[in-house]
């Protein structure tokens, strides 16, 4: 019996609208004994459902002709995809953020906007609308197993958590009651059709983690809770998610990212297999029932685990979901049996021929490389466990450095006082620079044991590996330079330490040469858009210019000690 009964592959980006990619996902899910496929798009239901209650067929055709045609197209596409998936013995789930709607609705219901232009999230209309939308969706697509929802987040179009409406009803409305109404409306609409509701524990702070869970528990014990592998988001350096095993008896699914939103986006590949195994052991002991494996990301086109070395993480997740004690060496072997794929020159819109290394030592060499790649990222694009990257990109402005580390992606809610480790004290700065030096050292040491020409791989994969041997040390050097400048500026801001003003200016001298080296590596080679996204030299130059601006402003202010 598998350790996790529900084992789902999640498509989160534009690939869900590619029949080729859907077929490939089905083939993978069947090959690795997964149980279902998820299409994750905030508006996936709204793409196919108007709903008819507010847009009659003739009015829709005559008044909103473009959307009328679009929804018809998406209905046919979704039905075709759902039929292929379910005919293959797999379940289909839609994943959304609610409340979402098409903008044409505001023309039909102009009263939803208040005098200040804000949408009113407490207008009773939204519960009626949500019920109508889900009722029509469930009726039109009866083979859907369920809907996964991020309820009322900052990424929703209508949310009390991100409310700008100033009406009296909003002022006195309970957040807990709002969540309860939203979840109850969705559950009742789906349950009428025998479909499941899975509520994501999607929170930015520890205080909010249990709000969704408490609301779901009050409504029905049929509701499933989806919990990310780490609190807030898919950060490999963050602690275990404390909500696991604390959902009041509700079934729990655990979410993992395999591609690498916070670890290289498949361009700078890294193994999170070992981290995944450790976490799954814990979550299994806590009673979790399912696993969701995300393969791409909504904000990037034409890339996924399927055209990168991140296939290791996807295969690993599928294997560990069946047996958390599966030896990692066996999983690395399965990865090489599947074959290596390069994201360098061919994007994810058409087939590549996987390359299976001929060298009998390839598994051990590439296992060391993928593990070292994570060690580099852990010490380069994280700072003492804190997120120090913009979705695997280097920074393009100073503000984001400490904002991401200590505010937007702070550890403090789950690791009290963690931000003290990145304050610009003399002791911390020495430790952080040592950490970055170690990242550069490990990246450079990869050449000591990896010679791509000896692996017996295709020319495309060999070229990509040589590219990585050049790119990884530079990637680490760039993040090293950026944290040094950021710390020195922060030191001037917080401690008014004049001795660091000139040090901060001097620290910027390295950036033109770093940008030049990165540009020589990437520009003009016609690499994929995702390579250019992760390795964008212009971000380095913008970072330098912004740091100069900040330092000049600090110099003008004076107030130094």
C-alpha positions, -999 to +999 in steps of 0.1 A: +000+000+000+014+034-009+025+057+019+003+085+004-029+075-012-034+106-033-004+114-056-011+143-078+009+161-106+002+198-107+005+219-139+005+256-128+016+274-159+006+279-196+015+242-203-020+232-192-032+247-225-009+225-246-023+192-256+012+179-261+022+188-225-010+173-211-004+140-229+032+140-216+019+146-180-006+118-184+022+095-196+044+104-167+016+100-141+008+066-154+044+055-156+051+065-120+018+053-106+003+087-097-034+091-091-043+125-107-035+157-125-042+192-113-047+222-136-038+253-115-049+287-128-065+314-108-092+319-134-095+284-149-132+281-140-139+317-152-123+309-185-150+283-193-179+295-172-196+329-177-219+320-157-251+318-177-272+332-148-256+366-154-248+363-191-276+348-211-265+333-245-279+360-267-267+389-245-233+373-242-230+369-280-241+404-288-227+424-259-195+405-250-186+387-282-149+382-275-155+365-242-184+345-256-160+330-281-133+325-256-154+306-230-168+284-258-132+275-268-121+268-233-151+246-226-142+223-255-105+223-246-112+215-209-137+188-217-112+172-241-083+174-215-105+161-187-117+132-208-082+122-217-070+124-181-100+105-166-101+079-194-064+072-184-076+062-149-065+095-133-085+120-114-087+156-125-087+186-102-091+223-109-071+247-086-081+283-082-080+314-061-113+328-051-131+351-054-122+355-091-144+368-119-143+382-155-142+420-158-174+419-179-192+412-147-186+447-135-205+460-165-234+438-157-233+446-120-218+482-117-229+485-081-202+461-070-178+490-072-181+516-044-175+553-046-138+550-040-135+525-069-130+495-046-149+462-048-169+454-018-159+418-006-188+416+019-216+423-007-239+392-004-239+390-042-205+373-041-219+342-024-247+340-050-222+344-078-198+318-064-226+293-061-238+299-096-203+296-111-195+264-093-229+248-100-225+255-137-189+242-137-198+210-119-228+204-142-208+210-173-177+190-162-191+161-142-159+140-144-140+166-123-130+150-089-128+183-070-116+219-067-086+231-048-089+267-036-067+294-021-095+313-003-094+350-001-057+356-005-040+388-017-039+373-051-076+370-053-096+396-071-120+400-042-108+394-007-115+408+028-078+401+036-068+428+010-098+451+012-100+487+002-138+491+006-147+516+033-184+507+037-199+502+071-206+465+065-169+459+056-157+478+087-176+455+110-173+422+091-154+394+108-126+379+088-134+344+102-170+348+091-160+359+056-137+328+052-164+306+065-190+319+040-166+315+011-156+280+020-192+269+029-205+283-004-179+264-024-183+232-004-221+231-007-220+237-045-195+210-051-208+185-026-242+185-044-223+169-073-202+145-052-170+166-058-144+173-032-133+207-019-096+210-009-088+242+010-052+254+008-036+267+040-022+297+022-010+323+047+016+350+050+018+349+088+015+323+116-015+341+130-035+334+098-024+298+093-053+283+112-081+307+101-088+286+070-085+253+088-108+264+116-134+276+091-132+243+071-136+222+103-168+240+112-183+233+078-176+196+071-153+168+079-153+160+041-131+190+034-094+183+027-066+207+038-036+213+015-005+223+033+027+236+017+060+217+025+071+247+045+051+276+060+042+304+036+059+290+005+082+264-010+114+275+006+138+245+012+155+263+041+124+270+061+112+248+090+085+221+088+050+233+085+034+233+120-001+229+107+005+193+097-012+169+120-032+198+136-061+201+112-087+186+136-089+153+119-094+166+084-076+148+056-043+165+047-023+168+014+012+182+013+023+205-016+058+205-031+075+225-059+097+203-081+108+229-107+124+255-085+107+288-080+131+294-051+159+271-063+169+279-098+137+275-119+153+245-137+179+267-153+202+265-123+192+229-113+194+216-078+183+185-060+156+189-033+151+152-032+169+148+001+149+176+017+117+161+003+124+127+018+130+142+052+099+162+051+077+134+038+088+111+066+076+138+091+044+144+073+036+107+070+041+104+107+017+133+112-010+114+092-009+132+059-028+114+031-018+130-001+010+148-020+009+175-047+039+179-070+040+213-088+059+211-121+060+247-133+049+282-123+022+305-135+044+335-142+069+319-166+061+306-201+074+275-218+093+258-190+088+231-164+104+202-147+098+183-180+125+201-199+151+204-171+172+184-146+144+192-122+129+159-135+149+144-107+127+161-081+095+152-099+105+115-102+117+116-066+084+130-054+064+104-072+086+075-059+088+088-023+050+093-022+047+055-027+076+047-003+092+074+018+121+051+025+130+046-011+168+049-013+178+082-030+204+063-051+176+043-067+158+076-075+189+090-091+191+059-112+155+062-123+161+098-133+190+087-156+168+059-170+142+086-178+169+106-195+184+141-191+169+172-207+183+206-213+164+239-208+192+259-226+182+261-262+149+242-265+119+254-245+090+232-233+067+235-262+079+206-282+096+172-276+132+166-267+149+133-269+160+124-234+197+116-231+207+085-210+243+087-200+265+058-211+292+063-185+287+036-158+297+062-131+273+088-144+248+083-115+274+089-088+289+119-106+255+136-113+242+128-079+271+147-064+266+175-088+229+179-081+235+177-043+264+202-046+241+225-067+217+227-038+246+234-014+256+263-036+221+277-038+215+272+000+246+294+006+243+318-023+206+327-028+197+323+008+213+341+037+216+321+068+183+304+059+166+336+047+153+340+012+177+362-008+164+360-044+136+372-065+122+339-077+157+327-085+167+360-100+194+383-087+181+416-074+175+447-095+172+472-066+183+476-030+149+478-014+140+442-022+171+427-005+160+432+032+123+435+023+123+399+010+145+386+037+128+401+067+093+412+056+077+395+025+093+361+030+103+365+067+112+334+088+103+352+120+067+340+122+079+304+124+115+308+137+112+336+163+138+362+161+154+347+130+159+381+113+185+390+139+209+367+120+208+391+090+212+424+108+243+442+097+264+437+128+301+431+124+297+395+136+268+387+112+285+403+083+316+382+087+294+350+090+274+359+059+305+367+038+320+334+049+288+316+038+289+332+004+326+324+000+318+288+007+291+289-021+316+302-046+342+276-035+317+247-039+306+260-073+342+261-085+350+227-072+324+211-094+350+210-122+372+187-101+349+157-106+325+166-135+338+164-171+307+165-193+325+151-223+331+118-204+295+112-194+284+098-227+254+122-231+240+140-261+256+171-275+228+193-261+231+180-225+269+181-227+268+218-238+244+226-209+266+209-183+296+229-195+274+260-194+265+252-157+302+248-148+307+283-159+274+297-147+273+284-111+304+301-098+293+334-114+258+330-101+272+326-066+296+355-070+268+378-081+247+370-050+278+374-028+284+409-042+248+419-038+245+408-001+278+427+007+265+459-008+231+454+008+246+448+043+269+478+040+240+501+030+218+487+057+246+493+082+246+530+072+208+532+074+204+515+107+235+523+126+244+556+110+279+543+106+298+567+084+327+543+080+305+520+059+293+547+035+325+547+014+328+509+019+293+506+004+302+528-026+334+508-032+315+475-030+296+485-062+327+486-083+325+449-090+291+449-107+300+461-142+325+433-146+300+407-132+274+420-156+299+418-185+308+382-177+271+372-174+262+390-207+290+372-225+276+339-212+240+345-222+234+374-246+232+367-283+231+329-279+193+326-284+188+307-252+153+301-239+133+329-222+137+311-189+175+312-191+173+349-199+149+354-170+172+338-144+205+351-158+197+387-167+228+410-166+207+441-168+194+434-133+229+437-119+234+471-135+201+483-123+210+471-088+242+491-089+225+522-101+198+520-074+224+514-047+242+545-058+210+565-056+203+552-021+238+560-009+238+595-024+205+602-005+221+589+027+251+611+021+229+642+016+210+635+048+241+633+069+232+622+105+263+599+105+282+589+136 
